[in-house]
């Protein structure tokens, strides 16, 4: 029989908005900043960790296999295996899912599973013409050949391409992620005002959660080498309204598009860790679980409507667990774009989609806005790609405990046309 698996603790850094230059932390720096105090507050020694798994999409050259680098910098044993996973926006949740299945099968008792991303450190990429020119120059063997190669230098070779820009464009459809959100806004008739209203609420919910201290144990401060202290998510804009956001122009489909910089997720740096444990480990170390991980699922669909990934990954869980949408007490649905979240909510509530496409047979329905992303999301926090799936799962567990809720689902869309979902239950 599969063993019960518990999420027993976790922590994240503040999410730091990228500002056009590399931020103060690399992905591993971020992982260490929240991982060290997380491990220090545990009643067990680091040797109790059997495995380290870290989601990271933009791995920097100095930190190959950042899971291993982070594990060693955190003081874990040299003999503790560590590997990095990458499934775009789902990487942080994939680390939890892999840990969940590993413990469930009895191959480990305690796993450190996280996500780390420093999007501000995304590389600048040379254009193909520049690469060919450097290759020709490098292959020149005589002064004449080198002079000939130099004559081929063009001004545009000196202008690199932003790697992140390429990474946010789907290689199959040639659509960037914002354009896929515009497609969903069109398909589900999401208005600009609805998108801006949702985005404003995200900012105000995060501002309230921060002010009330609801993130205190979850979000730990980070300290740069220069002595700067980062103790809050610095992209939040308290007091945002649909009216104030309406001033922003569409980014991807001008002039009538619905997606703007104000109702899309922010480009940020941040890390998150969770500690998963078997029932035996919980009893051995006297741990108090936040939640039990019940089920998980990965789904895929046409990349041009990748934002519906949460719908196709959640539906199989609902069917396996004999649940309806209304049986889910809390939702964390990663806010890649306001229009995308609203489209997912509309899809669950549309019988043609819920029954005809997903096969929910009357078990779809409306998700109450009061029960989804209750403390804000990526629109106000930011979306460090390899981290977000970990953060939403951790925050779901914490919010369920704070609000006394029984069941919750964390889910996200994934660039490339995929989605991930995880069902948690109060421990």
C-alpha positions as CSV (number, residue, x, y, z in Angstrom):
1,X,0.0,0.0,0.0
2,X,1.1,3.6,-0.7
3,X,2.4,5.3,2.4
4,X,0.9,8.6,3.6
5,X,3.0,11.6,2.8
6,X,2.9,14.9,4.7
7,X,4.1,18.5,4.0
8,X,5.5,19.3,7.4
9,X,7.1,22.7,6.9
10,X,8.4,25.2,4.3
11,X,9.7,28.7,3.7
12,X,10.3,31.1,0.9
13,X,12.3,34.2,0.3
14,X,10.5,37.5,-0.5
15,X,10.0,37.8,-4.2
16,X,12.2,40.5,-5.6
17,X,11.2,42.4,-8.8
18,X,13.7,42.3,-11.7
19,X,14.7,45.8,-12.5
20,X,16.6,45.5,-15.8
21,X,19.9,44.2,-14.4
22,X,21.0,41.1,-12.4
23,X,19.6,41.1,-8.9
24,X,21.6,40.5,-5.7
25,X,21.0,36.8,-5.6
26,X,21.7,33.8,-7.9
27,X,19.2,30.9,-7.8
28,X,21.3,29.0,-5.3
29,X,21.9,32.1,-3.2
30,X,18.1,32.4,-2.9
31,X,17.7,28.7,-2.1
32,X,20.2,29.0,0.7
33,X,18.7,32.3,2.1
34,X,15.4,30.6,3.0
35,X,16.7,27.0,3.3
36,X,19.2,27.7,6.1
37,X,16.7,29.2,8.6
38,X,14.1,26.6,7.6
39,X,16.5,23.7,8.5
40,X,17.7,25.5,11.7
41,X,14.2,25.5,13.1
42,X,13.7,21.8,12.7
43,X,13.9,19.3,15.6
44,X,16.0,16.9,13.4
45,X,19.5,17.2,12.1
46,X,20.2,17.8,8.4
47,X,21.4,14.2,8.1
48,X,17.7,13.1,8.3
49,X,17.1,14.5,4.8
50,X,17.3,11.6,2.4
51,X,17.1,13.5,-0.9
52,X,17.1,17.1,-2.3
53,X,15.1,18.1,-5.3
54,X,15.0,21.6,-6.7
55,X,13.1,23.1,-9.6
56,X,15.0,25.6,-11.7
57,X,14.5,26.7,-15.3
58,X,17.2,29.3,-15.9
59,X,20.2,27.6,-14.5
60,X,23.2,29.9,-14.4
61,X,26.6,28.6,-15.7
62,X,28.3,28.7,-12.3
63,X,25.6,26.6,-10.6
64,X,25.1,23.5,-12.7
65,X,22.7,21.2,-11.0
66,X,21.7,23.9,-8.5
67,X,20.0,21.3,-6.2
68,X,23.4,19.7,-5.4
69,X,25.1,23.1,-5.0
70,X,22.3,24.3,-2.7
71,X,22.3,21.0,-0.7
72,X,26.0,21.2,0.0
73,X,25.9,24.9,0.9
74,X,23.0,24.2,3.3
75,X,25.3,21.8,5.1
76,X,23.6,18.5,4.1
77,X,25.7,15.4,4.0
78,X,28.0,14.8,1.0
79,X,26.1,11.5,0.7
80,X,22.7,13.1,0.3
81,X,21.7,12.8,-3.4
82,X,20.3,16.0,-5.1
83,X,18.9,16.6,-8.6
84,X,17.3,19.5,-10.4
85,X,14.0,19.2,-12.3
86,X,12.7,21.4,-15.1
87,X,9.1,21.6,-16.5
88,X,8.9,25.3,-17.0
89,X,6.4,26.9,-14.7
90,X,5.7,23.6,-13.0
91,X,9.2,22.9,-11.9
92,X,8.7,23.8,-8.2
93,X,5.6,21.6,-8.0
94,X,7.4,18.8,-9.9
95,X,10.0,18.8,-7.1
96,X,7.2,18.2,-4.6
97,X,5.5,15.6,-6.7
98,X,8.7,13.6,-7.2
99,X,9.3,13.8,-3.5
100,X,5.7,12.7,-2.8
101,X,6.0,9.7,-5.0
102,X,9.4,8.7,-3.7
103,X,8.3,8.7,-0.1
104,X,5.0,7.1,-1.0
105,X,6.9,4.2,-2.5
106,X,9.1,3.8,0.6
107,X,12.3,4.9,-1.1
108,X,12.8,7.8,1.3
109,X,11.4,9.1,4.5
110,X,12.2,12.8,4.3
111,X,12.8,15.0,1.3
112,X,13.7,18.7,0.8
113,X,11.8,19.8,-2.3
114,X,12.0,23.3,-3.6
115,X,12.2,25.8,-6.4
116,X,14.6,28.6,-7.1
117,X,14.7,31.2,-9.9
118,X,16.6,34.4,-10.6
119,X,15.0,35.7,-13.8
120,X,17.0,38.9,-13.5
121,X,20.1,36.7,-14.2
122,X,18.6,35.3,-17.5
123,X,21.4,35.3,-20.0
124,X,21.9,37.6,-23.0
125,X,22.1,35.4,-26.1
126,X,24.2,36.2,-29.2
127,X,22.3,36.3,-32.5
128,X,23.0,33.4,-34.9
129,X,24.9,35.7,-37.3
130,X,27.2,36.8,-34.4
131,X,27.8,33.2,-33.5
132,X,28.8,32.3,-37.0
133,X,31.1,35.4,-37.2
134,X,32.9,34.4,-33.9
135,X,33.3,30.9,-35.2
136,X,34.9,32.2,-38.5
137,X,37.2,34.5,-36.5
138,X,38.2,31.7,-34.1
139,X,38.9,29.4,-37.1
140,X,41.1,32.0,-38.9
141,X,44.7,30.7,-39.0
142,X,46.5,33.6,-40.8
143,X,46.5,37.4,-40.5
144,X,44.8,37.6,-43.8
145,X,42.0,35.3,-42.8
146,X,41.5,37.2,-39.5
147,X,41.3,40.5,-41.3
148,X,38.8,39.0,-43.8
149,X,36.7,37.8,-40.9
150,X,36.8,41.2,-39.2
151,X,35.3,42.8,-42.3
152,X,32.2,40.6,-41.8
153,X,31.4,42.3,-38.4
154,X,28.0,43.9,-38.5
155,X,26.6,46.4,-35.9
156,X,23.7,44.1,-35.1
157,X,26.1,41.4,-33.9
158,X,26.8,43.7,-30.9
159,X,23.1,43.7,-29.8
160,X,22.3,40.5,-27.9
161,X,18.9,38.9,-27.6
162,X,17.4,38.7,-24.1
163,X,17.2,35.0,-23.3
164,X,14.1,35.4,-21.2
165,X,12.3,36.8,-24.2
166,X,13.0,33.7,-26.2
167,X,12.1,31.5,-23.3
168,X,8.6,33.1,-23.0
169,X,7.9,32.4,-26.7
170,X,6.5,29.0,-27.6
171,X,8.7,27.3,-30.2
172,X,5.8,25.3,-31.7
173,X,3.2,28.1,-32.1
174,X,5.6,31.0,-32.1
175,X,3.2,32.8,-29.7
176,X,4.5,34.4,-26.5
177,X,2.8,33.6,-23.3
178,X,0.8,36.9,-23.3
179,X,-0.6,36.1,-26.7
180,X,-1.9,32.7,-25.4
181,X,-3.7,34.6,-22.6
182,X,-5.3,36.9,-25.2
183,X,-6.6,33.8,-27.0
184,X,-8.3,32.7,-23.7
185,X,-9.7,36.1,-23.1
186,X,-11.3,35.9,-26.5
187,X,-12.6,32.4,-26.2
188,X,-14.2,33.0,-22.8
189,X,-15.2,36.6,-23.3
190,X,-13.1,38.0,-20.5
191,X,-13.3,41.8,-20.5
192,X,-10.4,44.2,-19.9
193,X,-12.3,45.5,-16.8
194,X,-12.7,42.0,-15.4
195,X,-9.0,41.3,-15.9
196,X,-8.0,44.6,-14.3
197,X,-10.4,44.1,-11.4
198,X,-8.9,40.7,-10.7
199,X,-5.4,42.0,-10.8
200,X,-6.2,44.9,-8.4
201,X,-7.7,42.4,-5.9
202,X,-4.5,40.3,-6.1
203,X,-2.4,43.3,-5.0
204,X,-4.8,44.3,-2.2
205,X,-5.0,40.7,-0.9
206,X,-1.3,40.4,-0.7
207,X,-1.0,43.8,0.9
208,X,-3.5,42.7,3.6
209,X,-1.8,39.3,4.2
210,X,1.6,41.1,4.6
211,X,0.1,43.7,7.0
212,X,-1.7,41.1,9.1
213,X,1.4,39.0,9.5
214,X,-0.1,36.0,7.8
215,X,3.1,35.4,5.8
216,X,5.5,35.7,8.8
217,X,6.6,32.1,9.2
218,X,6.3,31.4,5.5
219,X,8.3,34.3,4.1
220,X,11.8,34.7,5.6
221,X,14.0,37.7,5.1
222,X,17.0,37.6,2.7
223,X,20.3,39.4,3.2
224,X,22.6,40.4,0.4
225,X,26.4,40.5,0.5
226,X,26.2,44.3,0.5
227,X,24.1,44.2,3.7
228,X,20.7,45.0,2.1
229,X,17.7,43.4,3.8
230,X,14.8,42.1,1.7
231,X,11.8,41.4,4.0
232,X,8.7,41.8,1.7
233,X,7.5,41.1,-1.8
234,X,8.5,44.4,-3.4
235,X,6.2,44.2,-6.5
236,X,3.0,44.7,-4.5
237,X,1.0,47.8,-5.2
238,X,-1.5,48.4,-2.3
239,X,-4.5,50.4,-3.2
240,X,-4.6,49.2,-6.8
241,X,-8.0,49.6,-8.5
242,X,-9.5,48.5,-11.9
243,X,-9.6,52.3,-12.7
244,X,-5.9,52.8,-12.0
245,X,-4.9,49.7,-13.9
246,X,-7.1,50.8,-16.9
247,X,-4.5,53.5,-17.7
248,X,-2.0,50.9,-18.9
249,X,-1.9,50.0,-22.6
250,X,-2.2,46.4,-23.9
251,X,1.2,44.8,-24.4
252,X,0.7,42.0,-26.8
253,X,-2.4,42.8,-29.0
254,X,-2.7,46.6,-29.4
255,X,-4.9,48.5,-29.2
256,X,-7.7,46.2,-28.1
257,X,-6.0,43.5,-26.2
258,X,-6.8,42.6,-22.6
259,X,-3.3,41.7,-21.3
260,X,-1.2,44.6,-19.8
261,X,1.8,44.8,-17.5
262,X,-0.7,45.5,-14.7
263,X,-2.8,42.3,-15.1
264,X,0.1,39.9,-15.8
265,X,2.6,38.2,-13.5
266,X,5.7,40.1,-12.7
267,X,9.3,39.1,-13.6
268,X,10.9,38.3,-10.3
269,X,13.6,36.4,-8.4
270,X,12.7,34.1,-5.5
271,X,13.1,30.6,-3.9
272,X,10.9,28.3,-1.9
273,X,11.4,25.0,0.0
274,X,9.1,22.4,1.4
275,X,9.9,19.5,3.7
276,X,8.0,16.3,2.9
277,X,8.0,13.4,5.4
278,X,6.6,9.9,5.7
279,X,4.3,9.0,8.7
280,X,7.2,7.2,10.3
281,X,9.4,10.3,10.0
282,X,6.7,12.4,11.5
283,X,6.4,10.2,14.5
284,X,10.1,9.7,14.9
285,X,10.9,13.4,15.0
286,X,7.7,14.6,16.7
287,X,6.7,16.8,13.7
288,X,3.4,18.6,13.2
289,X,2.3,18.3,9.6
290,X,0.8,21.3,7.8
291,X,-1.1,19.0,5.4
292,X,-1.3,15.6,3.8
293,X,-0.6,15.3,0.1
294,X,-3.4,13.2,-1.3
295,X,-3.0,13.2,-5.1
296,X,-1.3,14.9,-8.1
297,X,-1.7,15.0,-11.8
298,X,0.0,16.4,-14.9
299,X,-1.9,17.2,-18.1
300,X,-1.2,18.6,-21.5
301,X,-3.0,20.4,-24.3
302,X,-2.5,22.7,-27.3
303,X,0.3,25.1,-26.5
304,X,-1.7,28.0,-27.9
305,X,-4.2,27.7,-25.0
306,X,-1.6,26.7,-22.4
307,X,-3.4,28.8,-19.8
308,X,-6.0,26.1,-19.4
309,X,-3.4,23.7,-18.1
310,X,-4.9,23.9,-14.5
311,X,-8.3,22.7,-15.9
312,X,-6.9,19.6,-17.7
313,X,-4.6,18.6,-14.8
314,X,-7.2,19.1,-12.0
315,X,-10.1,17.3,-13.7
316,X,-8.5,13.8,-13.4
317,X,-7.9,14.4,-9.6
318,X,-11.6,15.3,-9.1
319,X,-12.7,12.2,-10.9
320,X,-10.4,9.9,-9.1
321,X,-11.3,11.3,-5.7
322,X,-15.1,11.4,-6.5
323,X,-15.1,15.2,-5.9
324,X,-16.8,18.2,-7.4
325,X,-15.4,21.6,-7.9
326,X,-17.5,22.7,-4.9
327,X,-15.8,20.2,-2.6
328,X,-12.5,22.1,-2.9
329,X,-12.4,24.5,0.0
330,X,-9.4,26.6,-1.2
331,X,-7.6,27.0,-4.5
332,X,-4.1,28.3,-5.4
333,X,-4.1,28.8,-9.2
334,X,-0.9,30.5,-10.2
335,X,-1.7,33.9,-11.7
336,X,0.3,33.9,-14.9
337,X,-2.3,36.4,-16.3
338,X,-5.6,37.6,-14.8
339,X,-7.4,36.7,-18.0
340,X,-5.9,33.2,-17.8
341,X,-7.1,32.6,-14.2
342,X,-10.6,33.9,-15.1
343,X,-10.7,31.7,-18.2
344,X,-9.9,28.6,-16.0
345,X,-12.7,29.6,-13.6
346,X,-15.1,30.0,-16.6
347,X,-14.1,26.6,-18.1
348,X,-15.0,24.8,-14.9
349,X,-18.3,26.6,-14.8
350,X,-19.2,25.9,-18.5
351,X,-21.0,22.5,-18.9
352,X,-19.7,22.3,-22.5
353,X,-16.2,22.3,-21.2
354,X,-16.6,20.7,-17.8
355,X,-18.8,17.8,-19.0
356,X,-18.2,17.7,-22.8
357,X,-14.3,18.1,-22.7
358,X,-13.2,17.2,-19.2
359,X,-15.8,14.5,-18.5
360,X,-16.8,15.8,-15.1
361,X,-20.4,14.7,-15.6
362,X,-22.0,17.5,-13.6
363,X,-19.2,17.9,-11.1
364,X,-17.9,21.1,-12.5
365,X,-19.2,24.5,-11.3
366,X,-18.3,27.9,-10.2
367,X,-15.2,28.6,-8.1
368,X,-16.1,31.3,-5.5
369,X,-13.6,34.2,-5.9
370,X,-13.4,34.3,-2.1
371,X,-11.8,30.9,-2.1
372,X,-9.1,31.3,-4.8
373,X,-5.7,32.9,-4.3
374,X,-6.9,34.3,-1.0
375,X,-3.7,36.2,-0.2
376,X,-2.8,37.3,-3.7
377,X,-0.8,35.6,-6.4
378,X,1.8,36.0,-9.1
379,X,0.3,39.3,-10.4
380,X,1.2,41.0,-7.1
381,X,4.0,38.6,-5.9
382,X,5.7,37.8,-9.2
383,X,6.4,34.6,-11.0
384,X,9.9,33.2,-10.6
385,X,9.2,30.4,-13.0
386,X,10.9,27.5,-11.3
387,X,9.7,28.5,-7.9
388,X,6.0,29.4,-8.3
389,X,4.6,25.8,-8.2
390,X,6.4,25.2,-4.9
391,X,5.3,28.5,-3.4
392,X,1.6,28.0,-4.2
393,X,1.6,24.5,-2.7
394,X,3.3,25.7,0.5
395,X,1.0,28.7,0.8
396,X,-2.1,26.5,0.2
397,X,-1.1,24.3,3.1
398,X,-0.6,27.4,5.4
399,X,-3.8,29.1,4.3
400,X,-5.8,25.9,4.9
401,X,-4.5,25.7,8.4
402,X,-5.1,29.4,9.1
403,X,-8.6,29.3,7.8
404,X,-9.5,25.8,9.1
405,X,-10.2,24.4,5.6
406,X,-10.2,20.7,4.8
407,X,-9.3,20.3,1.1
408,X,-7.3,22.5,-1.3
409,X,-5.9,22.3,-4.8
410,X,-2.7,24.0,-6.0
411,X,-2.4,24.2,-9.8
412,X,-0.7,26.1,-12.5
413,X,-0.5,26.4,-16.3
414,X,2.9,25.6,-17.9
415,X,4.5,27.1,-20.9
416,X,4.5,24.7,-23.8
417,X,0.9,23.6,-23.2
418,X,0.9,21.6,-19.9
419,X,-0.5,21.9,-16.4
420,X,0.1,20.5,-12.9
421,X,-2.2,20.1,-10.0
422,X,-1.9,18.8,-6.4
423,X,-4.6,17.9,-3.9
424,X,-3.9,18.6,-0.2
425,X,-5.9,17.6,2.8
426,X,-5.8,19.0,6.4
427,X,-3.5,16.8,8.5
